[in-house]
Structures are given as C-alpha cells and as structure tokens.
C-alpha cells in the first residue's frame, strides 16, 4: 500500500519580504516579525523574510544568506525559539513544504515514510497511528515541524524519534552540497544530536560556529515503522497510570495518542491561542543528566532515572540500552523544590505556567527580556539550591 499527500509546488521563486515590505504569498500584508512566527510570541522585525515552498527554494535562500554573510534562521513552527526584542539582521527562511510520502510493505519489512522538514510533526504521528504503524504514538501533540525532530532528538513519555528515524537528508552549508545521514551518524542522545552540536561546537561545524541555524539544514526525514495496532511498550509511569495499565504493557496506539494529548492539554502543552499557559516554548529546560556521583548529592526524594540510548534499540519497539554511570533527574522537580511554584512571576507579563513549572509563558505583552530574566532567575535558584545548572532547551537568539 502506498500513500501520498504531496502538495503542488509553486512555479515561481521563493516569496521574499524585507522589513516594512509586503509578505508573500500574494503580496498581501506586511512582513511578519519573529513574534508573529513563534509560539512564545516575542521577537523583533526581520531584515529579510523568505517563505520556501520547495527544496530548491530552501537551498537557494540558505545559499544566498551564506553568500551575503548574514545570520540565517531556518524556521518551522517556531515552537523552540526565544527570539530577541531587537531586529534580526539576517534572513529568516520559513519552510512551508508539505507532503508525506509513505509506503507499507509487509509485516516483516514494516512501513517507510519520507517527510519534508516543513511538515507539521503531529501530522506524521496522526498518520502513523491511523495506519497502525508503531513507534511515535507517545510523541503526539508536540508542536513544530518534522525537520526539528532529529535536531533535538524529540522525545516524550518514554519515546524518542531516535527509535524510528532511518535517515536524514540535509543541506551542508560548509561543503555546499546535500548529504544523507544514516541514523548512526546523527549521534542522537537526550535532546541532542550532531546537527544541534554544530550550533556551538567549531569541531563539528568545520571550524566555526553556525548558530542560530546549524551547519546542516534538514531537508527531509525518513522513518521506518513496525506494523502493529498496539503501541510500543508503555515506559512512562504517568502515561501508564492514565491508561490504567502497568509499565511495559501495550495498548492500542489510538488510546496512547488520546491519553498523551489529554496529558499535554492538562499541562498547557497543546497550543491554544486563548490559553496563555500555551504561549510558551514547551519545556524550557532539559532534564539534567549527571554522573552517579552528582546524583548522590541530591536530596533522597529527588527523582533519579536511568539514562537510555534510544538510538541503540535493535528493533522497533524494543527496549533502549542503558548508559552506565549517568543518571537523569527532573528539571521540574528541581525548579519546584528550589521555591518556584506554578504561576511564579504573576501578575507580571512573563511567568511560569499555572499548569506546569517547566514552561515559561508569555501572559500577554511580555518581551524577550522579560522571559530571559525569568529564565535566569529560575536557573540561578536551582543552581544555588542544588548545584545543577539547568540547560535551556529552546534556541535563544
């Protein structure tokens, strides 16, 4: 069985709108600001804005920015970005491409899916669940686009995209050519990857730092799924409780998707324009991964979880391999026990979510400076209380 939802691509070149100019398509309306394009709803004007509707347009816009020597930001859903209040002095390329290509083979061979980077991620999950392809059902409701998933090694409720990604096709800004990364080459770890490390590590970036978009611009992500109406084994205790099952049990994937969406809505993690708790970048800090010795210095009731390598699962639906000597603890627990409760910061314009302390939210009218000040306050409080320096998950301009 083959599935295709490829949308037609425009014949013209990529729409471009300078600051104060007209935005495309159709030349209607002013150019957007970063506040218009991000879920935190903060950010200044853009020097040059491009909407790309084909792979050729993405590459052309990226190459033009690199030729001009200006900063580049390739943007999908804008759900993992804290922009600056100042004008962005370079080019923002918004990947507008859609069109999932998918094929189901056999029980042994499974199903394959190729997805352009601009495709909304939850569309991928919804299609996999609909077709009874196992492996991403617990990743339901995550905002943003598919291209961001291998960069962050997106994960939730005990699942990571490292379990189903087969390859990622990119544009290499350093070598000026396309490249295909197999799963093992991506070096996927907890909320990190080779792609993400090129933002900050010159050794990875060919001798330079490439931020705010890394050396490799994701063009397409390929996935491999196992055919199964039941989910992968439930690994996350909260999800198991919501489903009324034991960890390790399997249930229909549709039930997992519904339960995850319910849990995410309860935490303000499903976008809703009317709910300021969702004016956020999701979880603002990653869960700290520390040595066993560091974990021993935490209070006895602090959560301690094994660190797992999800890219080392030998078959889809199998168990990840434990990483010896490392322990993961809960950023939310550390924040709450450092004295920052739900709604901390209210009635100010930037505050912790009233539903979940791990989300920094815009209560309406917040600036990037407001949100950075709140992040610094929380980060400093956790460092003082527990000696752990929280790492922000979003890209910060």
N, C-alpha and C positions, 0 to 999 in steps of 0.2 A: 504494500500500500504506500502510495506517495501522497504527500500533502504539500501544498504550496499556497502561500498568501503573499506572493511578491507583488508589490505595487509598482505602477509605471513610474519611470524617472523622467523629469523634465528635460527637454532638448536643450534649453538654454544653459548658460553658465551659472555658477552659484550666485544667489542674491547677495548683495553687499550693501550695507548701510553704515556710513560714518556717523559719528556723534552729531546729533541735530539733523541728520538726514532722514530719508524715508526708508522704512524697513520693508523687506520682502516677506512673503510673496506679494505680487501685485502692486508693490509700491504704496501700500496703504499703511498709514500710521507712522509715528516716529520710531527711531531706533530704540530698542529696549535698553534698560540699564541692567546691571547684574542683579539688582533687587527684583526685577521682573522675571529673572530666569532661574532663581534659586529658591529652595524651599524655606530657607531662613529669612528670605525677603529683605535682605540688606545688600548693599553694594552700589557703587557709583556707575557713572556712564562709561561707555566703551568707545575706544578710539576707532575701531573697525569691527563690524559685526557681519559674519557670513553664515548663512544657512545652507548647508550642503545636503543635496538630495541624491547624490550618487557617490560611489567610491572615488571616482575620478575627481569630483569636486572637493571631497575631503582632502585628498592628496595635493591638489592644486592650491588650496587655501593654506595648508600647512607649509608647503614648499615656499609659497610667496612670503609668508611671515618670516620663515627662516632666512630667505634671501634678503629681506629687508632688515634683518637683525633686531626684530621687535619681539616682545614677550608673546607667547602663544598660550591660549587656554582652549582646549577642545572640551566642549560641554555636552553632556547628555541631558539627564533630568535635573541637574543642579541640586541634587539631594545630599551631596557630600562635600559641600564647599562653604566656607565662611569667607566671603569677599571683603574687600576693603571699601571704606566710605569714599576713598579717592577714586578718581577716574582710572580705568585700566588703560595703560598706554599702548597696548598692543592689539592683537587680533583675537577675537573670540569666535571660534568655529562651533556652530551648533549642528550636531549630527542628526539630521532629520530622517535618515533612511529607515525603511520598514521592509518587512518581507521575510518570514521564516520559511526555510526550505527543510522539509523533514521527510524521512522515509523509514518505514517499518519493514524489517527483513524477516526474521524468524525468531522463535523462542531462544535459540542459541545465539544468534547474531545480534539480537536486540533491535534498537532503533537509533537512528542518527539524525541530528539536527544541526543546521548551519544558520547562524543568526547574525545579521549586521549589527554593528556596535550600537547604532542608534535605536534599536528596537526596545521598547519598554520591557523591563525584566519580567514583570508579573505576567505579561502575555506568554512568555516562554513557559512559566510554571503552569499557567492555566491550560495551555495546550498539552503539556506532558501529562497532567492529571486527567484531562479529558480523554486522551488516547490510551490511558492506563500504562504509562511509561514511568518507571520508578526512579527516584533519586533526587528530586528537587522539591517535593511536596512541602517540606518543612520550611522552605525559603519563600513561601507565599507572602504577598503584601509588601515586599521590600521595594521602596521607591527607587527610581533611577533607571538607567539603561543597561543593556546586556554588556556593552563594552567595558563598564566599570567592574563587572563581577570578577574577572581574573586579576585585575589590578589590585583589588582589595582582598581577593580570595573570600568573597562574600559568604557569610555563614550565619546561621541562626538555628536555635532549638536542636542543636546537636548535629546539624548537617552543614556541609560546605560545598561550594561549587567544585572544589578540587576533586570531589568524588565522581563527577560526571563529565568534566571538561576533557576533551580528547586532544584539541589543538587550538591555537590562537594565531590568526594571521594579522600582521601588524605592518605599519609603515615605519621603517627605521630612519629617523631624522639625521642620524650621524652618517650612515652609509648611503642615504638617499635611495633606498630600494625597499621593496616589500620583502617580508621574511615570514616564515612559518615556524612557530614554536610548538614542539610537542609538549605534552603535559610535564614530563620530567625536566625539561629545560626551563620551565617557568619558575622553579624553586618556590612553590607555594607553601607558605607557612601561615600561622594565625594572623589574619588581616594584613598579610604582606606578600610580596612577590618580587621577582627580578624586575618586573615592569615598574612597580612602585619605588623600588630602591634607586632607580635611575633619576628620581626626583632630587635625591640628596647625596648620592654616592658617586663621586667622579670616576672611581674604578669601574663602576658598572656603566656609566654614561659615556665612556670613551674619552675620559679625561676632563669632563666638565659636568656641571650640574644643570639639569634641563628644566626645572620647575617653571611655572606651575603645571605644565603637562610634560610628561617624561619623554625619554628618548624614543620610546616606542609608542606610536598611536595605534590603538586597537582598531582594526577594520572589521574583523569577523571572528566569532567564537563558534567552535564546533563542539557538540556534546554527543555522548554515547549513553544510551539508556538501556536498562533491562526491562523486558516486557513483564508487567505484573500489575494486577489490580490492587494488590496490597502494598502498603508503604514499605520503605526500609525499616528496620527495627527502630523503635522509638528509644532514643538515647537520653532525652532531656526530661528530668523528673517532673517539671511543671507541666509540660505537654502531656506526659503520661497521666498525670492527675486529671487534667482537663478532659482527656479522652476516657477516663475511667479504666485504664489498663495498667499493666506493670511495665517498667522499663525493659526493653528487649522484645516486647510484643509487637506484632504487626497488625495493622488495621487497614481498611480501605483508604486509599490515598485521598479520596474526596473528603473523608472525615478529618484527615490530618489537615488538609488545606483549610477547611471550615474552622477547625479548632485554632489553628495558627492565626487566622485572620481575626478571630474573636479575641485572642490574647493580645495581639498587636493593637487592636482598637482600644482595648482596655488600658493600654499603656500610652495611648496617643501616638502610636507609631504607624497609623494608616492616615494618609493625607486627607484633611478635611478643612476647606477654606474657612469654615465657620468656627473651627476649634483652634484657639491659639496654642494649645498644647501640641498641635501637629505642625506649627510654624517652627520647625526645627531641622536639624540635620541627622535625626535619629540619635543613636547612642553617640555622645560626643567624645567619650574616652574609650579606648580599648581596655579589655580586662588585662591587668598586668600579668606578665609571665615572668616569674622569678625563680631563682635557684631554690633548691630544697632548704639550704641553709637560711636564706632570706625568709622563706615561708615559715620557718620555725620561730622567727622573731615576732610574728603576728599574733594577735590575741587568739586564745584557743578556739573561740567560736567563729573566727574568720573563715569564710569558705575556702576550701582547697580542692582543686580539681586536677586530674591528670592532664598533661599536655599531649595531644594526639596529632599525628601526622596523617591527615585525611588524604593526601596525595599518594600515600603508600598502601591504600586499600587495594587488594589484589583482585577483587571482583566487585562489581557494582552491588551495593547492599551489604558488603562485608564490613568488618569492624576496622577502624583506623588503628594504626600502630602507635603504641605509647612511646613518648620520648623520655628517656631516662634522665633523672636529675633535675627536671624542670617541673614547676607547679604553677597552675593558673589560679588566680584569686579573682574576686568580684569587684570591679570598679564601683558598682552601685553600692555594695556593702561598705566599702571604704569611704565613699562620699557621705553616706547616711551616718556612719559612725564617727566621722570627723565633724559632725554637727550641722550638716547641710540637709535639711529636710525637703520634702516635696513643696514646691512653691517658693523656695528660698529666693529672695530678691523682690518678691511682690511687696508693694504695688508698683515697682519700677518697670521700665519698659523691657528689661531682659531679666528672666527668672528661670529657675529650674521648673520643669514641668510639674503640674499639680498631680500628675499620674505616675511619674517615674523620674527618679532623681538623676538618671544618666542622660537625660535630654535637656539641653539648653534651648530656651524658647524665646521667640520674639512676641511680646504681648501686644504689639502694635506700636509702631513708631520707634522701635529700637534701632540703634546704629550698630555698625560692626564694632565700634569702640566699646559700646555697652556690653556686647556679647563677649568680646575678648577680656574685658575687665572681670566679668563674671567667671569666665573660664580660668583666669589667673587666680581669682580668689579661691575657687574650689580646688584647683591644683595645688596652690600653696598650703591650704588647710590640710589636705591629705598628706602632703609631704611632711608637714610639721607633726602630724599625728602618728604617722606610720612609717615614715622614711621611704615612701614609694612615690616616685614622680610619674603621675599619670600622663599617658601619651594621647594627644588628640587624634581622633580618627579622621575627621574631615581635612581636606586640603585647606590651608589658611593662606590667603593672599596677603 
